[in-house]
């Protein structure tokens, strides 16, 4: 059974930082592209960042220059360092794992990030 468990969310002031973590289990981590998405109230879920098996990264527009995604294959973990947070970063953040072998996608339960001005 695949599980993705997010942690590290919460309330932060504008301009502050948060680090999200996602611990994976039940999958072959090194086969999977890992990523973070977010969904704000009334909006569609959007890409924050992907990190490929080889460590290459892709960032969505809101994350460029402020967020950094990283992975630790030994710990089966993916992280999202978020700096210079803005009000518009307020959303539920979801961890995603996509297997390039099975083409299956898995989601965490989501974690709230609230940025106050």
DAURGI-V547934 format. One record per run of one state. SS is the DSSP state (~ for helix, > for strand, _ for the rest). FROM is the first residue (numbers start at 1). LEN is the number of residues. Records with the same first field share a line. If there is no record, write none. Layout:
# DAURGI-V547934
SS: FROM-LEN + FROM-LEN
This chain:
# DAURGI-V547934
_: 1-2 + 8-2 + 14-4 + 26-3 + 40-6 + 52-5 + 60-1 + 64-3 + 73-4 + 83-4 + 90-1 + 100-5 + 108-3 + 117-1
>: 3-5 + 10-4 + 18-8 + 32-8 + 46-6 + 57-3 + 67-6 + 77-6 + 91-9 + 105-3 + 111-6
~: 29-3 + 61-3 + 87-3
